[in-house]
Amino acid sequence: MDDSLPSPGEPRREDQHRTPSPSTLLPKTQPSGFYGKHRLAAAISNLQNQINYLQEELDQLEEIGEASIVCKELISSVESIPDPLLPLSKGPTNINWDRWFKGAQNSRKRWI
């Protein structure tokens, strides 16, 4: 046999002396396809929308006055308008209505 030809399991001499390139040291990854790029673009777009939304909220918060001033204005406006469901008089207008809400005063007036 000729010593110049390497056997099938033995590396060639030129491979032994060559330094590996940086691209061969990196792990091989599959090229990202259209769907991978689309998912990344959608995720970036979603994050950008969230950033814009939060920025708008921060801008609105900077424009709002102090909470105590706003609360005082709200309380004064609510107290100035009478509630339509509450009666204006302090006592019952019709005394007969009062008996429906008090309940039975003695056991003889019960139906059973």
Jmol script that loads the backbone (N, CA, C; Angstrom):
load data "model"
ATOM      1  N   MET A   1       0.825  -1.188   0.000  1.00  0.00           N
ATOM      2  CA  MET A   1       0.000   0.000   0.000  1.00  0.00           C
ATOM      3  C   MET A   1       0.867   1.247   0.000  1.00  0.00           C
ATOM      4  N   ASP A   2       0.314   2.281  -0.573  1.00  0.00           N
ATOM      5  CA  ASP A   2       1.050   3.538  -0.657  1.00  0.00           C
ATOM      6  C   ASP A   2       0.759   4.367   0.589  1.00  0.00           C
ATOM      7  N   ASP A   3       1.811   4.885   1.241  1.00  0.00           N
ATOM      8  CA  ASP A   3       1.640   5.669   2.461  1.00  0.00           C
ATOM      9  C   ASP A   3       1.104   7.063   2.172  1.00  0.00           C
ATOM     10  N   SER A   4       1.155   7.537   0.961  1.00  0.00           N
ATOM     11  CA  SER A   4       0.693   8.882   0.651  1.00  0.00           C
ATOM     12  C   SER A   4      -0.827   8.974   0.644  1.00  0.00           C
ATOM     13  N   LEU A   5      -1.520   7.878   0.410  1.00  0.00           N
ATOM     14  CA  LEU A   5      -2.992   7.885   0.415  1.00  0.00           C
ATOM     15  C   LEU A   5      -3.497   7.492   1.798  1.00  0.00           C
ATOM     16  N   PRO A   6      -4.338   8.309   2.414  1.00  0.00           N
ATOM     17  CA  PRO A   6      -4.841   7.952   3.750  1.00  0.00           C
ATOM     18  C   PRO A   6      -5.908   6.874   3.636  1.00  0.00           C
ATOM     19  N   SER A   7      -6.032   6.123   4.684  1.00  0.00           N
ATOM     20  CA  SER A   7      -7.085   5.110   4.716  1.00  0.00           C
ATOM     21  C   SER A   7      -8.420   5.809   4.944  1.00  0.00           C
ATOM     22  N   PRO A   8      -9.553   5.136   4.687  1.00  0.00           N
ATOM     23  CA  PRO A   8     -10.857   5.796   4.800  1.00  0.00           C
ATOM     24  C   PRO A   8     -11.157   6.327   6.195  1.00  0.00           C
ATOM     25  N   GLY A   9     -10.727   5.741   7.265  1.00  0.00           N
ATOM     26  CA  GLY A   9     -11.025   6.206   8.609  1.00  0.00           C
ATOM     27  C   GLY A   9     -10.040   7.240   9.122  1.00  0.00           C
ATOM     28  N   GLU A  10      -8.951   7.460   8.395  1.00  0.00           N
ATOM     29  CA  GLU A  10      -7.892   8.349   8.831  1.00  0.00           C
ATOM     30  C   GLU A  10      -8.048   9.713   8.150  1.00  0.00           C
ATOM     31  N   PRO A  11      -7.917  10.838   8.880  1.00  0.00           N
ATOM     32  CA  PRO A  11      -8.049  12.148   8.242  1.00  0.00           C
ATOM     33  C   PRO A  11      -6.867  12.432   7.333  1.00  0.00           C
ATOM     34  N   ARG A  12      -7.115  13.260   6.332  1.00  0.00           N
ATOM     35  CA  ARG A  12      -6.045  13.621   5.412  1.00  0.00           C
ATOM     36  C   ARG A  12      -5.046  14.530   6.120  1.00  0.00           C
ATOM     37  N   ARG A  13      -3.816  14.546   5.607  1.00  0.00           N
ATOM     38  CA  ARG A  13      -2.760  15.331   6.234  1.00  0.00           C
ATOM     39  C   ARG A  13      -3.047  16.819   6.142  1.00  0.00           C
ATOM     40  N   GLU A  14      -3.614  17.267   5.066  1.00  0.00           N
ATOM     41  CA  GLU A  14      -3.874  18.696   4.919  1.00  0.00           C
ATOM     42  C   GLU A  14      -4.977  19.153   5.871  1.00  0.00           C
ATOM     43  N   ASP A  15      -5.900  18.252   6.244  1.00  0.00           N
ATOM     44  CA  ASP A  15      -6.942  18.584   7.211  1.00  0.00           C
ATOM     45  C   ASP A  15      -6.363  18.714   8.614  1.00  0.00           C
ATOM     46  N   GLN A  16      -5.292  17.978   8.895  1.00  0.00           N
ATOM     47  CA  GLN A  16      -4.696  18.016  10.221  1.00  0.00           C
ATOM     48  C   GLN A  16      -3.988  19.339  10.479  1.00  0.00           C
ATOM     49  N   HIS A  17      -3.436  19.958   9.456  1.00  0.00           N
ATOM     50  CA  HIS A  17      -2.646  21.166   9.625  1.00  0.00           C
ATOM     51  C   HIS A  17      -3.472  22.438   9.457  1.00  0.00           C
ATOM     52  N   ARG A  18      -4.667  22.339   8.942  1.00  0.00           N
ATOM     53  CA  ARG A  18      -5.485  23.517   8.676  1.00  0.00           C
ATOM     54  C   ARG A  18      -6.222  23.927   9.955  1.00  0.00           C
ATOM     55  N   THR A  19      -6.260  25.242  10.250  1.00  0.00           N
ATOM     56  CA  THR A  19      -6.994  25.739  11.417  1.00  0.00           C
ATOM     57  C   THR A  19      -8.460  25.905  11.026  1.00  0.00           C
ATOM     58  N   PRO A  20      -9.353  25.584  11.932  1.00  0.00           N
ATOM     59  CA  PRO A  20     -10.775  25.703  11.585  1.00  0.00           C
ATOM     60  C   PRO A  20     -11.183  27.166  11.464  1.00  0.00           C
ATOM     61  N   SER A  21     -12.053  27.444  10.516  1.00  0.00           N
ATOM     62  CA  SER A  21     -12.542  28.812  10.316  1.00  0.00           C
ATOM     63  C   SER A  21     -13.622  29.118  11.354  1.00  0.00           C
ATOM     64  N   PRO A  22     -13.881  30.395  11.624  1.00  0.00           N
ATOM     65  CA  PRO A  22     -14.894  30.750  12.628  1.00  0.00           C
ATOM     66  C   PRO A  22     -16.288  30.236  12.270  1.00  0.00           C
ATOM     67  N   SER A  23     -16.579  30.127  10.990  1.00  0.00           N
ATOM     68  CA  SER A  23     -17.912  29.654  10.605  1.00  0.00           C
ATOM     69  C   SER A  23     -18.096  28.181  10.921  1.00  0.00           C
ATOM     70  N   THR A  24     -17.014  27.403  10.943  1.00  0.00           N
ATOM     71  CA  THR A  24     -17.142  25.987  11.267  1.00  0.00           C
ATOM     72  C   THR A  24     -17.261  25.769  12.765  1.00  0.00           C
ATOM     73  N   LEU A  25     -16.832  26.750  13.572  1.00  0.00           N
ATOM     74  CA  LEU A  25     -16.937  26.615  15.022  1.00  0.00           C
ATOM     75  C   LEU A  25     -18.342  26.908  15.529  1.00  0.00           C
ATOM     76  N   LEU A  26     -19.120  27.693  14.790  1.00  0.00           N
ATOM     77  CA  LEU A  26     -20.479  28.032  15.206  1.00  0.00           C
ATOM     78  C   LEU A  26     -21.404  26.848  14.983  1.00  0.00           C
ATOM     79  N   PRO A  27     -22.401  26.672  15.842  1.00  0.00           N
ATOM     80  CA  PRO A  27     -23.341  25.571  15.625  1.00  0.00           C
ATOM     81  C   PRO A  27     -24.175  25.833  14.375  1.00  0.00           C
ATOM     82  N   LYS A  28     -24.465  24.772  13.697  1.00  0.00           N
ATOM     83  CA  LYS A  28     -25.262  24.884  12.477  1.00  0.00           C
ATOM     84  C   LYS A  28     -26.726  25.089  12.859  1.00  0.00           C
ATOM     85  N   THR A  29     -27.320  26.103  12.288  1.00  0.00           N
ATOM     86  CA  THR A  29     -28.747  26.358  12.499  1.00  0.00           C
ATOM     87  C   THR A  29     -29.439  26.321  11.162  1.00  0.00           C
ATOM     88  N   GLN A  30     -30.676  25.939  11.201  1.00  0.00           N
ATOM     89  CA  GLN A  30     -31.433  25.912   9.959  1.00  0.00           C
ATOM     90  C   GLN A  30     -31.808  27.332   9.594  1.00  0.00           C
ATOM     91  N   PRO A  31     -31.805  27.642   8.326  1.00  0.00           N
ATOM     92  CA  PRO A  31     -32.201  28.998   7.932  1.00  0.00           C
ATOM     93  C   PRO A  31     -33.665  29.232   8.272  1.00  0.00           C
ATOM     94  N   SER A  32     -33.942  30.414   8.814  1.00  0.00           N
ATOM     95  CA  SER A  32     -35.326  30.703   9.188  1.00  0.00           C
ATOM     96  C   SER A  32     -36.131  30.933   7.925  1.00  0.00           C
ATOM     97  N   GLY A  33     -37.295  30.369   7.911  1.00  0.00           N
ATOM     98  CA  GLY A  33     -38.153  30.485   6.746  1.00  0.00           C
ATOM     99  C   GLY A  33     -39.056  31.689   6.846  1.00  0.00           C
ATOM    100  N   PHE A  34     -40.012  31.737   5.958  1.00  0.00           N
ATOM    101  CA  PHE A  34     -40.953  32.851   5.900  1.00  0.00           C
ATOM    102  C   PHE A  34     -41.774  32.938   7.173  1.00  0.00           C
ATOM    103  N   TYR A  35     -42.222  31.790   7.693  1.00  0.00           N
ATOM    104  CA  TYR A  35     -43.076  31.806   8.878  1.00  0.00           C
ATOM    105  C   TYR A  35     -42.321  32.297  10.102  1.00  0.00           C
ATOM    106  N   GLY A  36     -41.054  31.934  10.221  1.00  0.00           N
ATOM    107  CA  GLY A  36     -40.263  32.412  11.345  1.00  0.00           C
ATOM    108  C   GLY A  36     -40.065  33.916  11.296  1.00  0.00           C
ATOM    109  N   LYS A  37     -39.801  34.437  10.117  1.00  0.00           N
ATOM    110  CA  LYS A  37     -39.632  35.882   9.966  1.00  0.00           C
ATOM    111  C   LYS A  37     -40.948  36.605  10.214  1.00  0.00           C
ATOM    112  N   HIS A  38     -42.033  36.004   9.752  1.00  0.00           N
ATOM    113  CA  HIS A  38     -43.350  36.623   9.946  1.00  0.00           C
ATOM    114  C   HIS A  38     -43.712  36.660  11.422  1.00  0.00           C
ATOM    115  N   ARG A  39     -43.401  35.582  12.148  1.00  0.00           N
ATOM    116  CA  ARG A  39     -43.689  35.558  13.595  1.00  0.00           C
ATOM    117  C   ARG A  39     -42.876  36.619  14.329  1.00  0.00           C
ATOM    118  N   LEU A  40     -41.613  36.746  13.957  1.00  0.00           N
ATOM    119  CA  LEU A  40     -40.781  37.768  14.594  1.00  0.00           C
ATOM    120  C   LEU A  40     -41.301  39.166  14.284  1.00  0.00           C
ATOM    121  N   ALA A  41     -41.695  39.390  13.037  1.00  0.00           N
ATOM    122  CA  ALA A  41     -42.222  40.703  12.663  1.00  0.00           C
ATOM    123  C   ALA A  41     -43.521  40.992  13.402  1.00  0.00           C
ATOM    124  N   ALA A  42     -44.374  39.969  13.561  1.00  0.00           N
ATOM    125  CA  ALA A  42     -45.632  40.152  14.287  1.00  0.00           C
ATOM    126  C   ALA A  42     -45.367  40.431  15.764  1.00  0.00           C
ATOM    127  N   ALA A  43     -44.403  39.738  16.356  1.00  0.00           N
ATOM    128  CA  ALA A  43     -44.076  39.963  17.769  1.00  0.00           C
ATOM    129  C   ALA A  43     -43.512  41.366  17.970  1.00  0.00           C
ATOM    130  N   ILE A  44     -42.654  41.801  17.052  1.00  0.00           N
ATOM    131  CA  ILE A  44     -42.096  43.157  17.150  1.00  0.00           C
ATOM    132  C   ILE A  44     -43.192  44.194  16.990  1.00  0.00           C
ATOM    133  N   SER A  45     -44.099  43.953  16.051  1.00  0.00           N
ATOM    134  CA  SER A  45     -45.215  44.880  15.843  1.00  0.00           C
ATOM    135  C   SER A  45     -46.106  44.950  17.080  1.00  0.00           C
ATOM    136  N   ASN A  46     -46.359  43.802  17.699  1.00  0.00           N
ATOM    137  CA  ASN A  46     -47.182  43.757  18.909  1.00  0.00           C
ATOM    138  C   ASN A  46     -46.511  44.533  20.042  1.00  0.00           C
ATOM    139  N   LEU A  47     -45.220  44.340  20.211  1.00  0.00           N
ATOM    140  CA  LEU A  47     -44.495  45.071  21.257  1.00  0.00           C
ATOM    141  C   LEU A  47     -44.491  46.570  20.979  1.00  0.00           C
ATOM    142  N   GLN A  48     -44.361  46.950  19.719  1.00  0.00           N
ATOM    143  CA  GLN A  48     -44.375  48.368  19.365  1.00  0.00           C
ATOM    144  C   GLN A  48     -45.741  48.983  19.669  1.00  0.00           C
ATOM    145  N   ASN A  49     -46.822  48.226  19.400  1.00  0.00           N
ATOM    146  CA  ASN A  49     -48.171  48.713  19.719  1.00  0.00           C
ATOM    147  C   ASN A  49     -48.340  48.905  21.222  1.00  0.00           C
ATOM    148  N   GLN A  50     -47.823  47.967  22.015  1.00  0.00           N
ATOM    149  CA  GLN A  50     -47.920  48.089  23.469  1.00  0.00           C
ATOM    150  C   GLN A  50     -47.123  49.290  23.971  1.00  0.00           C
ATOM    151  N   ILE A  51     -45.961  49.522  23.393  1.00  0.00           N
ATOM    152  CA  ILE A  51     -45.149  50.678  23.784  1.00  0.00           C
ATOM    153  C   ILE A  51     -45.893  51.968  23.473  1.00  0.00           C
ATOM    154  N   ASN A  52     -46.500  52.043  22.283  1.00  0.00           N
ATOM    155  CA  ASN A  52     -47.249  53.246  21.903  1.00  0.00           C
ATOM    156  C   ASN A  52     -48.433  53.476  22.833  1.00  0.00           C
ATOM    157  N   TYR A  53     -49.135  52.393  23.196  1.00  0.00           N
ATOM    158  CA  TYR A  53     -50.290  52.502  24.083  1.00  0.00           C
ATOM    159  C   TYR A  53     -49.863  53.016  25.456  1.00  0.00           C
ATOM    160  N   LEU A  54     -48.781  52.462  25.993  1.00  0.00           N
ATOM    161  CA  LEU A  54     -48.298  52.901  27.303  1.00  0.00           C
ATOM    162  C   LEU A  54     -47.804  54.343  27.259  1.00  0.00           C
ATOM    163  N   GLN A  55     -47.199  54.736  26.151  1.00  0.00           N
ATOM    164  CA  GLN A  55     -46.728  56.113  26.019  1.00  0.00           C
ATOM    165  C   GLN A  55     -47.909  57.079  26.000  1.00  0.00           C
ATOM    166  N   GLU A  56     -49.003  56.698  25.308  1.00  0.00           N
ATOM    167  CA  GLU A  56     -50.202  57.542  25.288  1.00  0.00           C
ATOM    168  C   GLU A  56     -50.794  57.681  26.687  1.00  0.00           C
ATOM    169  N   GLU A  57     -50.818  56.577  27.449  1.00  0.00           N
ATOM    170  CA  GLU A  57     -51.342  56.638  28.818  1.00  0.00           C
ATOM    171  C   GLU A  57     -50.479  57.548  29.693  1.00  0.00           C
ATOM    172  N   LEU A  58     -49.172  57.454  29.546  1.00  0.00           N
ATOM    173  CA  LEU A  58     -48.287  58.322  30.325  1.00  0.00           C
ATOM    174  C   LEU A  58     -48.499  59.788  29.972  1.00  0.00           C
ATOM    175  N   ASP A  59     -48.690  60.071  28.685  1.00  0.00           N
ATOM    176  CA  ASP A  59     -48.946  61.451  28.269  1.00  0.00           C
ATOM    177  C   ASP A  59     -50.253  61.971  28.862  1.00  0.00           C
ATOM    178  N   GLN A  60     -51.286  61.117  28.902  1.00  0.00           N
ATOM    179  CA  GLN A  60     -52.571  61.526  29.476  1.00  0.00           C
ATOM    180  C   GLN A  60     -52.441  61.759  30.978  1.00  0.00           C
ATOM    181  N   LEU A  61     -51.668  60.927  31.661  1.00  0.00           N
ATOM    182  CA  LEU A  61     -51.487  61.096  33.107  1.00  0.00           C
ATOM    183  C   LEU A  61     -50.763  62.396  33.434  1.00  0.00           C
ATOM    184  N   GLU A  62     -49.865  62.813  32.568  1.00  0.00           N
ATOM    185  CA  GLU A  62     -49.155  64.068  32.808  1.00  0.00           C
ATOM    186  C   GLU A  62     -50.086  65.264  32.673  1.00  0.00           C
ATOM    187  N   GLU A  63     -51.127  65.149  31.833  1.00  0.00           N
ATOM    188  CA  GLU A  63     -52.059  66.253  31.619  1.00  0.00           C
ATOM    189  C   GLU A  63     -53.105  66.364  32.724  1.00  0.00           C
ATOM    190  N   ILE A  64     -53.382  65.276  33.427  1.00  0.00           N
ATOM    191  CA  ILE A  64     -54.413  65.273  34.470  1.00  0.00           C
ATOM    192  C   ILE A  64     -53.880  66.005  35.697  1.00  0.00           C
ATOM    193  N   GLY A  65     -54.772  66.781  36.329  1.00  0.00           N
ATOM    194  CA  GLY A  65     -54.392  67.492  37.545  1.00  0.00           C
ATOM    195  C   GLY A  65     -54.286  66.542  38.719  1.00  0.00           C
ATOM    196  N   GLU A  66     -54.078  67.124  39.879  1.00  0.00           N
ATOM    197  CA  GLU A  66     -53.970  66.307  41.080  1.00  0.00           C
ATOM    198  C   GLU A  66     -55.293  65.617  41.373  1.00  0.00           C
ATOM    199  N   ALA A  67     -55.220  64.454  41.974  1.00  0.00           N
ATOM    200  CA  ALA A  67     -56.422  63.673  42.243  1.00  0.00           C
ATOM    201  C   ALA A  67     -57.320  64.366  43.257  1.00  0.00           C
ATOM    202  N   SER A  68     -56.761  65.050  44.237  1.00  0.00           N
ATOM    203  CA  SER A  68     -57.588  65.685  45.262  1.00  0.00           C
ATOM    204  C   SER A  68     -58.443  66.801  44.663  1.00  0.00           C
ATOM    205  N   ILE A  69     -57.890  67.537  43.711  1.00  0.00           N
ATOM    206  CA  ILE A  69     -58.659  68.607  43.068  1.00  0.00           C
ATOM    207  C   ILE A  69     -59.802  68.012  42.257  1.00  0.00           C
ATOM    208  N   VAL A  70     -59.514  66.946  41.527  1.00  0.00           N
ATOM    209  CA  VAL A  70     -60.540  66.296  40.713  1.00  0.00           C
ATOM    210  C   VAL A  70     -61.624  65.705  41.606  1.00  0.00           C
ATOM    211  N   CYS A  71     -61.237  65.089  42.720  1.00  0.00           N
ATOM    212  CA  CYS A  71     -62.224  64.499  43.635  1.00  0.00           C
ATOM    213  C   CYS A  71     -63.121  65.576  44.243  1.00  0.00           C
ATOM    214  N   LYS A  72     -62.541  66.703  44.627  1.00  0.00           N
ATOM    215  CA  LYS A  72     -63.347  67.788  45.199  1.00  0.00           C
ATOM    216  C   LYS A  72     -64.364  68.300  44.190  1.00  0.00           C
ATOM    217  N   GLU A  73     -63.951  68.441  42.935  1.00  0.00           N
ATOM    218  CA  GLU A  73     -64.878  68.895  41.899  1.00  0.00           C
ATOM    219  C   GLU A  73     -65.988  67.875  41.671  1.00  0.00           C
ATOM    220  N   LEU A  74     -65.651  66.598  41.683  1.00  0.00           N
ATOM    221  CA  LEU A  74     -66.649  65.550  41.481  1.00  0.00           C
ATOM    222  C   LEU A  74     -67.645  65.523  42.629  1.00  0.00           C
ATOM    223  N   ILE A  75     -67.168  65.601  43.855  1.00  0.00           N
ATOM    224  CA  ILE A  75     -68.064  65.573  45.014  1.00  0.00           C
ATOM    225  C   ILE A  75     -68.998  66.770  45.003  1.00  0.00           C
ATOM    226  N   SER A  76     -68.483  67.933  44.698  1.00  0.00           N
ATOM    227  CA  SER A  76     -69.346  69.121  44.689  1.00  0.00           C
ATOM    228  C   SER A  76     -70.396  69.039  43.587  1.00  0.00           C
ATOM    229  N   SER A  77     -70.045  68.472  42.437  1.00  0.00           N
ATOM    230  CA  SER A  77     -71.041  68.364  41.364  1.00  0.00           C
ATOM    231  C   SER A  77     -72.084  67.299  41.677  1.00  0.00           C
ATOM    232  N   VAL A  78     -71.691  66.217  42.333  1.00  0.00           N
ATOM    233  CA  VAL A  78     -72.648  65.161  42.682  1.00  0.00           C
ATOM    234  C   VAL A  78     -73.580  65.628  43.790  1.00  0.00           C
ATOM    235  N   GLU A  79     -73.062  66.336  44.774  1.00  0.00           N
ATOM    236  CA  GLU A  79     -73.890  66.797  45.884  1.00  0.00           C
ATOM    237  C   GLU A  79     -74.861  67.886  45.466  1.00  0.00           C
ATOM    238  N   SER A  80     -74.546  68.628  44.438  1.00  0.00           N
ATOM    239  CA  SER A  80     -75.430  69.727  44.027  1.00  0.00           C
ATOM    240  C   SER A  80     -76.668  69.234  43.276  1.00  0.00           C
ATOM    241  N   ILE A  81     -76.630  68.042  42.706  1.00  0.00           N
ATOM    242  CA  ILE A  81     -77.771  67.498  41.956  1.00  0.00           C
ATOM    243  C   ILE A  81     -78.527  66.538  42.868  1.00  0.00           C
ATOM    244  N   PRO A  82     -79.840  66.753  43.084  1.00  0.00           N
ATOM    245  CA  PRO A  82     -80.597  65.836  43.938  1.00  0.00           C
ATOM    246  C   PRO A  82     -80.804  64.489  43.245  1.00  0.00           C
ATOM    247  N   ASP A  83     -80.820  63.433  44.041  1.00  0.00           N
ATOM    248  CA  ASP A  83     -81.027  62.084  43.518  1.00  0.00           C
ATOM    249  C   ASP A  83     -82.499  61.903  43.202  1.00  0.00           C
ATOM    250  N   PRO A  84     -82.868  61.532  41.975  1.00  0.00           N
ATOM    251  CA  PRO A  84     -84.284  61.385  41.621  1.00  0.00           C
ATOM    252  C   PRO A  84     -84.958  60.201  42.312  1.00  0.00           C
ATOM    253  N   LEU A  85     -84.193  59.251  42.820  1.00  0.00           N
ATOM    254  CA  LEU A  85     -84.793  58.086  43.466  1.00  0.00           C
ATOM    255  C   LEU A  85     -85.032  58.293  44.958  1.00  0.00           C
ATOM    256  N   LEU A  86     -84.453  59.320  45.536  1.00  0.00           N
ATOM    257  CA  LEU A  86     -84.659  59.592  46.954  1.00  0.00           C
ATOM    258  C   LEU A  86     -85.752  60.640  47.121  1.00  0.00           C
ATOM    259  N   PRO A  87     -86.625  60.461  48.129  1.00  0.00           N
ATOM    260  CA  PRO A  87     -87.686  61.457  48.342  1.00  0.00           C
ATOM    261  C   PRO A  87     -87.107  62.767  48.873  1.00  0.00           C
ATOM    262  N   LEU A  88     -87.796  63.858  48.564  1.00  0.00           N
ATOM    263  CA  LEU A  88     -87.341  65.164  49.027  1.00  0.00           C
ATOM    264  C   LEU A  88     -87.731  65.413  50.474  1.00  0.00           C
ATOM    265  N   SER A  89     -88.839  64.797  50.930  1.00  0.00           N
ATOM    266  CA  SER A  89     -89.282  65.001  52.311  1.00  0.00           C
ATOM    267  C   SER A  89     -88.560  64.026  53.231  1.00  0.00           C
ATOM    268  N   LYS A  90     -88.465  64.395  54.499  1.00  0.00           N
ATOM    269  CA  LYS A  90     -87.763  63.569  55.475  1.00  0.00           C
ATOM    270  C   LYS A  90     -88.624  62.408  55.968  1.00  0.00           C
ATOM    271  N   GLY A  91     -89.905  62.612  56.126  1.00  0.00           N
ATOM    272  CA  GLY A  91     -90.779  61.574  56.646  1.00  0.00           C
ATOM    273  C   GLY A  91     -91.651  60.988  55.551  1.00  0.00           C
ATOM    274  N   PRO A  92     -92.457  59.973  55.887  1.00  0.00           N
ATOM    275  CA  PRO A  92     -93.345  59.385  54.880  1.00  0.00           C
ATOM    276  C   PRO A  92     -94.473  60.350  54.519  1.00  0.00           C
ATOM    277  N   THR A  93     -94.775  60.456  53.232  1.00  0.00           N
ATOM    278  CA  THR A  93     -95.862  61.330  52.801  1.00  0.00           C
ATOM    279  C   THR A  93     -97.206  60.709  53.133  1.00  0.00           C
ATOM    280  N   ASN A  94     -97.286  59.416  53.111  1.00  0.00           N
ATOM    281  CA  ASN A  94     -98.511  58.710  53.438  1.00  0.00           C
ATOM    282  C   ASN A  94     -98.183  57.718  54.551  1.00  0.00           C
ATOM    283  N   ILE A  95     -98.843  57.849  55.676  1.00  0.00           N
ATOM    284  CA  ILE A  95     -98.553  57.004  56.836  1.00  0.00           C
ATOM    285  C   ILE A  95     -98.906  55.549  56.552  1.00  0.00           C
ATOM    286  N   ASN A  96     -99.880  55.304  55.697  1.00  0.00           N
ATOM    287  CA  ASN A  96    -100.254  53.925  55.371  1.00  0.00           C
ATOM    288  C   ASN A  96     -99.118  53.178  54.663  1.00  0.00           C
ATOM    289  N   TRP A  97     -98.283  53.887  53.951  1.00  0.00           N
ATOM    290  CA  TRP A  97     -97.138  53.246  53.300  1.00  0.00           C
ATOM    291  C   TRP A  97     -96.157  52.719  54.335  1.00  0.00           C
ATOM    292  N   ASP A  98     -96.063  53.366  55.444  1.00  0.00           N
ATOM    293  CA  ASP A  98     -95.105  53.007  56.473  1.00  0.00           C
ATOM    294  C   ASP A  98     -95.401  51.629  57.058  1.00  0.00           C
ATOM    295  N   ARG A  99     -96.657  51.238  57.109  1.00  0.00           N
ATOM    296  CA  ARG A  99     -97.008  49.945  57.708  1.00  0.00           C
ATOM    297  C   ARG A  99     -96.503  48.774  56.874  1.00  0.00           C
ATOM    298  N   TRP A 100     -96.325  48.950  55.583  1.00  0.00           N
ATOM    299  CA  TRP A 100     -95.838  47.866  54.731  1.00  0.00           C
ATOM    300  C   TRP A 100     -94.371  47.559  55.014  1.00  0.00           C
ATOM    301  N   PHE A 101     -93.628  48.529  55.444  1.00  0.00           N
ATOM    302  CA  PHE A 101     -92.196  48.343  55.641  1.00  0.00           C
ATOM    303  C   PHE A 101     -91.819  48.010  57.081  1.00  0.00           C
ATOM    304  N   LYS A 102     -92.726  48.242  58.035  1.00  0.00           N
ATOM    305  CA  LYS A 102     -92.423  47.954  59.438  1.00  0.00           C
ATOM    306  C   LYS A 102     -92.609  46.482  59.766  1.00  0.00           C
ATOM    307  N   GLY A 103     -93.512  45.795  59.115  1.00  0.00           N
ATOM    308  CA  GLY A 103     -93.794  44.407  59.447  1.00  0.00           C
ATOM    309  C   GLY A 103     -94.910  44.326  60.473  1.00  0.00           C
ATOM    310  N   ALA A 104     -95.247  43.116  60.875  1.00  0.00           N
ATOM    311  CA  ALA A 104     -96.341  42.904  61.828  1.00  0.00           C
ATOM    312  C   ALA A 104     -95.910  43.333  63.221  1.00  0.00           C
ATOM    313  N   GLN A 105     -96.782  44.099  63.907  1.00  0.00           N
ATOM    314  CA  GLN A 105     -96.473  44.581  65.251  1.00  0.00           C
ATOM    315  C   GLN A 105     -96.875  43.573  66.321  1.00  0.00           C
ATOM    316  N   ASN A 106     -97.959  42.842  66.090  1.00  0.00           N
ATOM    317  CA  ASN A 106     -98.308  41.781  67.039  1.00  0.00           C
ATOM    318  C   ASN A 106     -98.731  40.547  66.247  1.00  0.00           C
ATOM    319  N   SER A 107     -98.774  39.424  66.897  1.00  0.00           N
ATOM    320  CA  SER A 107     -98.994  38.160  66.202  1.00  0.00           C
ATOM    321  C   SER A 107    -100.425  37.995  65.710  1.00  0.00           C
ATOM    322  N   ARG A 108    -101.421  38.737  66.222  1.00  0.00           N
ATOM    323  CA  ARG A 108    -102.816  38.578  65.799  1.00  0.00           C
ATOM    324  C   ARG A 108    -103.051  39.100  64.378  1.00  0.00           C
ATOM    325  N   LYS A 109    -102.208  40.002  63.911  1.00  0.00           N
ATOM    326  CA  LYS A 109    -102.407  40.571  62.584  1.00  0.00           C
ATOM    327  C   LYS A 109    -101.774  39.717  61.482  1.00  0.00           C
ATOM    328  N   ARG A 110    -101.139  38.654  61.823  1.00  0.00           N
ATOM    329  CA  ARG A 110    -100.510  37.795  60.818  1.00  0.00           C
ATOM    330  C   ARG A 110    -101.557  36.963  60.114  1.00  0.00           C
ATOM    331  N   TRP A 111    -101.265  36.584  58.887  1.00  0.00           N
ATOM    332  CA  TRP A 111    -102.215  35.834  58.061  1.00  0.00           C
ATOM    333  C   TRP A 111    -102.285  34.373  58.450  1.00  0.00           C
ATOM    334  N   ILE A 112    -101.266  33.816  58.981  1.00  0.00           N
ATOM    335  CA  ILE A 112    -101.257  32.382  59.277  1.00  0.00           C
ATOM    336  C   ILE A 112    -101.761  32.108  60.665  1.00  0.00           C
TER     337      ILE A 112
END
end "model"
wireframe off; spacefill off
backbone 0.3
color backbone group
